[in-house]
């Protein structure tokens, strides 16, 4: 059941989706203190494996060092060159591509060609900047703020659930998808928080019927929201049987968790995925996704074939839905930038209300003017 049984006020104004001032406030107060999902351990299986990425304008290098996952700013302390311009690879040493300077796991200089040229040398103040890295199951998160709480605290109350959904041997990462969208980061976040659009936008998959309210449970909190859909259709029954046959314990549920501001975790009986929405400008966003398919504990050619077929079907349907969403983001952005309407949020979209209230509260802002001035609802 929905927590609210009536429409809710649209709290944000068009300026919240397009101005440089709002973008900078959100980076400072929402994103820099938060944990950011960046990759999966299985993408870096060997000692020396690395990935590079941009995070809020900062180039990062994520590295597997003998099973430890470390993150550094991808800039050499010598003459400011990127340590590497590659998106990923394997390097026995953390080494700058330009002059061959090497660094240890603490970011200190380890080997400098012609080191005598740099005497006297302040080794401590020439360290690479490093960042906190923690894991939940196979998922790796980085935090740019050393004063922030632990990842377990930040993912609470969903840490244990997430660890089960993204861990071997039951689950295996099978697909990486990253793409850029011409819209503010809040546009795709709000899309994923409601089911009201599915019959209009995803007709091929969902048909004409919205998910029944009595099968939906919403959880609203100022730090997160959750949705659990207790499904019992033929499709869910088939997924549950497959999960059980492969050695799992089916739950007959679709679970959608949003950790404010920009992490979404989705789990079912056959496919799970993690989503991260990274703003790259006031009106652009990079979406990072990692898909996990059920592998199970049962072994053998038949089990492997069935798990593979199930994954191919699930991937095709999931990507179909996400591509249909992607097609509408730019139109939503253009409308937001030009709209003179106050907007309204239906009870089925109440997680968007909680999300918008979180943003205003975190930034100390007030809601957009509303001619009707309805009483604001409280999110606990």
Beta strands, then each sheet from edge to edge (+ up, - down):
strand 1: 8-9
strand 2: 35-40
strand 3: 49-55
strand 4: 58-65
strand 5: 68-73
strand 6: 88-90
strand 7: 94-95
strand 8: 102-103
strand 9: 109-111
strand 10: 130-136
strand 11: 139-143
strand 12: 171-181
strand 13: 216-220
strand 14: 224-230
strand 15: 253-259
strand 16: 263-267
strand 17: 271-281
strand 18: 284-294
strand 19: 344-345
sheet 1: 1+ 19-
sheet 2: 2+ 11- 10+ 5- 4+ 3- 6+
sheet 3: 7+ 8- 9+
sheet 4: 12+ 18- 17+ 16- 15+ 14- 13+
end
